[in-house]
Amino acid sequence: MRLGLALGYWGRGPDPRHVPLAQEAERLGYHSVWTAESWGSDVFTPLTWIAARTSTIRLGTAVAQMAARSPTTTAMHALTLDHLSGGRVMLGLGLSGPQVVEGWYGRPFPKSPLTATREYVDVVRQVLGRQAPVELDGRFHSHPYRGPDGTGLGKALKPITHPLRADLPILLGAEGPKNIAQTTRIADGWLPLYWSPNRPEVYEASLAGAPEGFLVAPMAQVRVCDDVAEGLLPVKTMLGFYIGGMGHAARNFHADLMARMGYEEQARRIQRLFLEGRREEAVLAVPDAFADEISLVGPRERIAERLESWRKGPVTDLLALAPDQESLRALAELNA
């Protein structure tokens, strides 16, 4: 099982720890470092900054939001950074949800998310393959554009710049069972939001068709500390925000995922508390058991014991949300 460092997205401003953490991860032999975006910092600029200050570690987006860019624009970003970094890019894509897509990007959330995702990946692969001008008679991502408000003058084009790699890895941040199953058919890997090594049955059917070499790269908060309950608080804070606030009461993909993982009653309670403005209560309502099974928190010996269960399943890459260099080093030593 390879290790990656997940840095997430910025909060109020850039985190001065990110570059030193990425450099330490590279020194420790981590395979990859990953950035993210939501409705603040973008995913590619910080990764480019890190690329300029490292030399071997792979550079991943977890995830680049599809609504933020047309698929050709995303492909341009990926092929440009791939050239500048010497072939280190891993392109993680995600659809996000209606609240972000419509509220932040000002675009309609696709009524057929699987079709929209499939077309997006198709166009990106055409750009990276550069075998012919990009053409797709699609429902969401037609190239050339053929909508009723177009001029009809669009011309099929292929990139001027020759991509460094036609096989640049594409991973998808999918949550629903059908979306995960499609991911095994159209992508090189999957970026699970929550992964519990104790519940392989949650994803077993969706991953049944995964080809050999398919990447499974979940994120997990990693923290070496003496007090497990205290160490789980950041995990619970993150879960409270995603399950309670990153979605609508009637449509929240993160809450639905928690429900499928055996915590339906708790997920709905967290949603209700958060939407009522009782955010601290929502965080405290996150079960310690759920936060614990999707993370690696506690004394070094406890993490070592729990790490074994992560190695036994289909996980190929563990992307560690490690807030400090001590935890980063401990994970590298325990996984050696």
C-alpha positions as CSV (number, residue, x, y, z in Angstrom):
1,M,0.0,0.0,0.0
2,R,1.5,3.3,-1.1
3,L,1.2,6.5,0.9
4,G,0.0,9.9,-0.2
5,L,-0.3,13.2,1.6
6,A,-3.7,14.9,1.3
7,L,-3.5,18.7,2.0
8,G,-7.1,19.6,1.2
9,Y,-8.1,23.1,0.3
10,W,-7.2,26.4,2.0
11,G,-9.2,27.9,4.7
12,R,-9.0,31.7,5.3
13,G,-5.7,31.8,3.5
14,P,-2.7,29.7,2.3
15,D,-1.4,27.3,4.9
16,P,2.4,27.9,5.4
17,R,2.8,24.2,6.4
18,H,1.8,22.7,3.1
19,V,5.1,23.0,1.2
20,P,7.2,21.8,4.1
21,L,4.8,18.9,4.6
22,A,5.0,18.0,0.9
23,Q,8.8,18.2,1.0
24,E,8.9,16.0,4.1
25,A,6.6,13.5,2.5
26,E,8.8,13.3,-0.5
27,R,11.9,12.8,1.7
28,L,10.0,10.0,3.5
29,G,9.2,8.2,0.3
30,Y,5.5,9.1,0.0
31,H,4.2,8.4,-3.5
32,S,1.9,11.4,-3.9
33,V,0.7,14.7,-2.6
34,W,-2.9,15.9,-3.2
35,T,-4.7,19.3,-3.2
36,A,-8.4,20.1,-3.3
37,E,-10.9,22.9,-4.0
38,S,-14.3,23.8,-2.8
39,W,-15.3,27.5,-3.1
40,G,-12.1,29.3,-2.3
41,S,-8.6,28.3,-3.4
42,D,-8.4,26.4,-6.7
43,V,-6.8,22.9,-7.0
44,F,-4.1,23.4,-9.6
45,T,-2.2,26.6,-8.5
46,P,-1.1,25.2,-5.1
47,L,-0.1,22.0,-6.7
48,T,2.0,23.9,-9.2
49,W,3.7,25.7,-6.3
50,I,4.4,22.4,-4.7
51,A,5.7,20.9,-8.0
52,A,8.3,23.7,-8.2
53,R,9.6,22.8,-4.8
54,T,9.7,19.0,-5.1
55,S,11.2,16.7,-7.7
56,T,9.8,13.1,-7.5
57,I,6.5,13.0,-5.6
58,R,3.4,12.5,-7.7
59,L,1.0,15.5,-7.8
60,G,-2.7,14.7,-7.5
61,T,-6.0,16.6,-7.5
62,A,-8.5,15.3,-5.0
63,V,-10.6,16.6,-6.4
64,A,-10.8,19.1,-9.3
65,Q,-14.5,20.0,-9.5
66,M,-16.0,19.3,-12.9
67,A,-18.4,22.2,-12.7
68,A,-15.4,24.6,-12.3
69,R,-14.1,24.1,-15.8
70,S,-15.0,22.6,-19.1
71,P,-13.4,19.2,-19.7
72,T,-11.0,20.7,-22.3
73,T,-9.9,23.4,-19.8
74,T,-9.2,20.7,-17.1
75,A,-7.2,18.7,-19.7
76,M,-5.2,21.8,-20.5
77,H,-4.4,22.3,-16.8
78,A,-3.4,18.7,-16.4
79,L,-1.2,18.5,-19.5
80,T,0.5,21.8,-18.7
81,L,1.4,20.8,-15.2
82,D,2.4,17.3,-16.3
83,H,5.0,18.8,-18.7
84,L,6.3,21.3,-16.1
85,S,6.6,18.6,-13.4
86,G,8.1,15.9,-15.6
87,G,5.1,13.6,-15.8
88,R,3.9,13.6,-12.2
89,V,0.3,14.5,-12.4
90,M,-2.6,12.3,-11.3
91,L,-6.0,13.9,-12.2
92,G,-8.7,13.4,-9.7
93,L,-12.1,14.6,-10.7
94,G,-15.4,15.1,-8.8
95,L,-18.9,16.2,-9.7
96,S,-19.6,17.9,-6.3
97,G,-23.3,18.5,-5.4
98,P,-26.2,20.7,-6.4
99,Q,-25.6,23.2,-3.6
100,V,-22.0,23.9,-4.8
101,V,-22.6,23.5,-8.5
102,E,-25.6,25.8,-8.7
103,G,-24.8,28.0,-5.7
104,W,-21.1,28.7,-6.4
105,Y,-20.5,27.9,-10.1
106,G,-23.8,29.1,-11.3
107,R,-24.5,26.1,-13.4
108,P,-27.3,23.5,-13.4
109,F,-26.5,20.3,-11.6
110,P,-26.8,17.5,-14.3
111,K,-30.0,15.6,-14.1
112,S,-28.0,12.5,-15.2
113,P,-24.8,12.7,-13.2
114,L,-23.4,9.4,-14.6
115,T,-23.8,10.6,-18.2
116,A,-22.2,14.0,-17.4
117,T,-19.3,12.3,-15.7
118,R,-18.8,9.8,-18.5
119,E,-18.8,12.5,-21.2
120,Y,-16.4,14.7,-19.2
121,V,-13.9,11.9,-18.9
122,D,-14.3,11.0,-22.5
123,V,-13.4,14.6,-23.6
124,V,-10.4,14.7,-21.2
125,R,-9.1,11.5,-22.6
126,Q,-9.5,12.7,-26.2
127,V,-7.4,15.8,-25.4
128,L,-4.7,13.8,-23.7
129,G,-4.7,11.2,-26.4
130,R,-4.4,13.8,-29.2
131,Q,-5.3,11.3,-31.9
132,A,-7.8,13.5,-33.6
133,P,-9.8,16.7,-33.1
134,V,-12.1,16.4,-30.0
135,E,-15.6,15.4,-31.0
136,L,-18.5,14.3,-28.9
137,D,-22.2,14.3,-29.6
138,G,-23.1,14.5,-26.0
139,R,-25.9,15.6,-23.8
140,F,-23.8,17.8,-21.5
141,H,-20.4,18.2,-23.1
142,S,-20.8,18.4,-26.9
143,H,-17.7,19.2,-28.9
144,P,-18.1,21.3,-31.0
145,Y,-20.9,23.0,-29.2
146,R,-24.3,22.4,-30.9
147,G,-26.7,24.2,-28.6
148,P,-29.6,26.3,-29.9
149,D,-27.8,29.5,-28.7
150,G,-24.6,28.8,-30.6
151,T,-23.4,30.2,-33.9
152,G,-22.9,26.9,-35.5
153,L,-19.3,27.9,-36.4
154,G,-17.6,25.8,-33.8
155,K,-14.7,23.7,-35.2
156,A,-13.4,20.5,-33.8
157,L,-9.8,21.0,-32.6
158,K,-7.0,19.0,-31.0
159,P,-4.5,20.5,-28.6
160,I,-1.6,22.5,-30.0
161,T,0.6,21.3,-27.2
162,H,1.5,17.6,-27.4
163,P,0.6,16.0,-24.1
164,L,3.5,14.4,-22.3
165,R,1.4,11.3,-21.5
166,A,-1.7,10.0,-23.1
167,D,-2.2,7.6,-20.2
168,L,-2.1,10.3,-17.5
169,P,-4.1,8.6,-14.6
170,I,-7.6,9.8,-14.1
171,L,-9.4,9.1,-10.8
172,L,-12.9,9.9,-9.8
173,G,-14.3,11.0,-6.5
174,A,-17.5,8.9,-6.6
175,E,-19.9,8.2,-3.7
176,G,-23.0,6.4,-5.0
177,P,-22.9,2.7,-5.8
178,K,-23.7,3.2,-9.6
179,N,-21.2,6.0,-9.8
180,I,-18.5,3.9,-8.2
181,A,-19.3,1.0,-10.6
182,Q,-19.0,3.3,-13.6
183,T,-15.7,4.6,-12.2
184,T,-14.2,1.1,-12.5
185,R,-15.1,1.1,-16.2
186,I,-14.1,4.6,-17.3
187,A,-11.3,5.7,-14.9
188,D,-7.9,4.5,-13.7
189,G,-8.9,4.8,-10.0
190,W,-11.3,5.8,-7.3
191,L,-11.0,8.4,-4.6
192,P,-13.4,7.4,-1.7
193,L,-14.4,10.1,0.6
194,Y,-14.9,7.8,3.6
195,W,-13.4,4.3,3.8
196,S,-13.8,1.8,6.6
197,P,-11.6,-1.3,6.3
198,N,-14.2,-2.9,8.7
199,R,-17.0,-2.6,6.2
200,P,-15.8,-4.1,2.9
201,E,-19.4,-5.1,2.0
202,V,-20.4,-1.4,1.5
203,Y,-18.3,-1.2,-1.7
204,E,-17.9,-4.8,-2.6
205,A,-20.5,-5.0,-5.4
206,S,-19.6,-1.6,-6.9
207,L,-15.9,-2.7,-7.1
208,A,-16.6,-6.2,-8.5
209,G,-15.7,-5.1,-12.1
210,A,-12.6,-3.3,-11.3
211,P,-9.7,-4.2,-13.6
212,E,-6.3,-5.2,-12.6
213,G,-4.2,-2.2,-11.6
214,F,-7.3,-0.1,-10.6
215,L,-6.4,2.4,-7.9
216,V,-8.4,2.7,-4.7
217,A,-7.1,5.8,-2.8
218,P,-9.2,6.8,0.2
219,M,-8.3,9.7,2.5
220,A,-7.9,9.2,6.2
221,Q,-7.0,11.7,8.9
222,V,-3.8,10.5,10.6
223,R,-2.8,11.8,14.0
224,V,-0.3,10.4,16.5
225,C,-1.6,11.4,20.0
226,D,-2.1,10.0,23.4
227,D,-5.8,10.9,23.8
228,V,-7.9,9.1,21.2
229,A,-11.0,11.1,21.9
230,E,-9.2,14.4,21.6
231,G,-7.5,13.2,18.4
232,L,-10.9,12.4,16.9
233,L,-12.3,15.9,17.4
234,P,-10.9,17.2,14.0
235,V,-12.4,14.1,12.3
236,K,-15.7,14.8,13.9
237,T,-15.6,18.4,13.0
238,M,-15.0,17.6,9.4
239,L,-17.8,15.0,9.4
240,G,-20.2,17.4,11.1
241,F,-19.6,20.0,8.3
242,Y,-19.8,17.6,5.4
243,I,-22.7,15.5,6.6
244,G,-24.6,18.5,8.1
245,G,-23.7,21.4,5.8
246,M,-22.4,20.2,2.5
247,G,-25.8,19.5,1.0
248,H,-29.6,20.0,1.3
249,A,-31.8,18.3,3.8
250,A,-33.4,16.3,1.0
251,R,-30.2,15.7,-1.0
252,N,-26.9,15.2,0.7
253,F,-24.6,12.6,-0.8
254,H,-22.3,12.6,2.2
255,A,-25.1,11.9,4.6
256,D,-26.4,9.2,2.4
257,L,-23.0,7.6,2.3
258,M,-22.8,7.6,6.1
259,A,-26.3,6.0,6.2
260,R,-25.1,3.2,3.9
261,M,-22.2,2.6,6.2
262,G,-24.6,1.7,9.0
263,Y,-25.2,5.1,10.7
264,E,-28.4,6.3,9.1
265,E,-30.1,7.5,12.3
266,Q,-27.0,9.4,13.4
267,A,-26.5,10.9,9.9
268,R,-30.0,12.3,9.9
269,R,-29.6,13.7,13.4
270,I,-26.3,15.5,12.4
271,Q,-28.1,17.0,9.4
272,R,-31.0,18.2,11.5
273,L,-28.8,19.8,14.1
274,F,-26.5,21.5,11.6
275,L,-29.4,22.9,9.6
276,E,-31.0,24.2,12.7
277,G,-27.8,26.2,13.4
278,R,-26.7,24.0,16.3
279,R,-23.3,23.2,14.8
280,E,-21.4,22.3,17.9
281,E,-24.1,19.8,18.8
282,A,-23.9,18.4,15.3
283,V,-20.2,17.8,15.7
284,L,-20.7,16.1,19.1
285,A,-23.4,14.0,17.6
286,V,-20.9,12.3,15.2
287,P,-20.3,8.9,16.7
288,D,-16.8,8.3,17.9
289,A,-17.0,4.8,16.4
290,F,-17.6,6.2,12.9
291,A,-14.9,8.8,13.1
292,D,-12.5,6.2,14.4
293,E,-13.1,3.6,11.8
294,I,-12.4,6.0,8.9
295,S,-9.2,7.4,10.4
296,L,-5.9,6.4,12.1
297,V,-5.8,8.3,15.4
298,G,-4.1,7.6,18.7
299,P,-0.8,6.3,20.1
300,R,1.7,4.9,17.6
301,E,1.1,1.3,18.7
302,R,-2.7,1.7,18.1
303,I,-2.2,3.1,14.7
304,A,0.3,0.3,13.8
305,E,-2.3,-2.3,14.8
306,R,-5.2,-0.7,12.9
307,L,-3.0,-0.1,9.8
308,E,-3.0,-3.8,9.2
309,S,-6.7,-3.9,8.4
310,W,-6.1,-1.1,5.7
311,R,-3.5,-3.3,4.0
312,K,-5.7,-6.3,3.8
313,G,-8.4,-4.8,1.6
314,P,-8.4,-3.4,-2.0
315,V,-6.8,-0.1,-0.9
316,T,-3.7,0.7,-3.1
317,D,-3.0,4.2,-1.9
318,L,-3.7,5.6,1.6
319,L,-3.9,9.4,1.3
320,A,-3.1,10.8,4.8
321,L,-4.6,14.0,6.1
322,A,-1.6,14.4,8.4
323,P,-1.5,17.8,10.2
324,D,2.1,17.5,11.4
325,Q,5.4,16.0,10.4
326,E,5.5,13.6,13.4
327,S,2.4,11.9,12.2
328,L,3.7,11.9,8.7
329,R,6.9,10.2,9.7
330,A,5.2,7.7,12.0
331,L,2.9,6.5,9.2
332,A,5.9,6.1,6.8
333,E,7.8,4.0,9.3
334,L,4.8,1.9,10.2
335,N,4.0,1.2,6.6
336,A,7.6,0.3,5.6
